[in-house]
């Protein structure tokens, strides 16, 4: 009986210590916006966001026209691609690079999705007509109908797949 009482007392002390430590310890902020503060755009705004990204993609990556593409950018452009420079100037240099070094590159959007302020594209990019190309998933975040952030992942398209299924 003495052991049971000791266990209850020890457990009670441990739990109250954890509770006290938790209530007095500040949790560092990640800088993220709480989900309760996020406004979900209307269906019409989501479709407008999608159309803005599609027009931006065509103007910047296919037509290689920075001026036309830049009208869809917000006051800043946060780039998460580790191989691309950050900011609006970084995107401008990327478009110049495409125009100078890969003038025949083309990106065909196979699928597009919208979820709130995010637009996701599934893209087949080639650098020349004979190029097998790469599959790309681009993710854009918009604020007030303007593109402010970008992530992407790429995968080379193999001659054959283990599954026998095409990538698109």
Secondary structure, DSSP 8 states (H G I E B T S, - for coil): -HHHHHHHHHHHHHHHHHHHHHHHS---------GGG-----HHHHHHHHHHHHHHHIIIIIS--HHHHHTTEEEEEEE--TTS--HHHHHHHHHHHHHHH-TT-EEEEEEEEEETTEEEEEEEEESSTT---EEEEEEEEEETTEEEEEEEEEEE--SS-SSS----
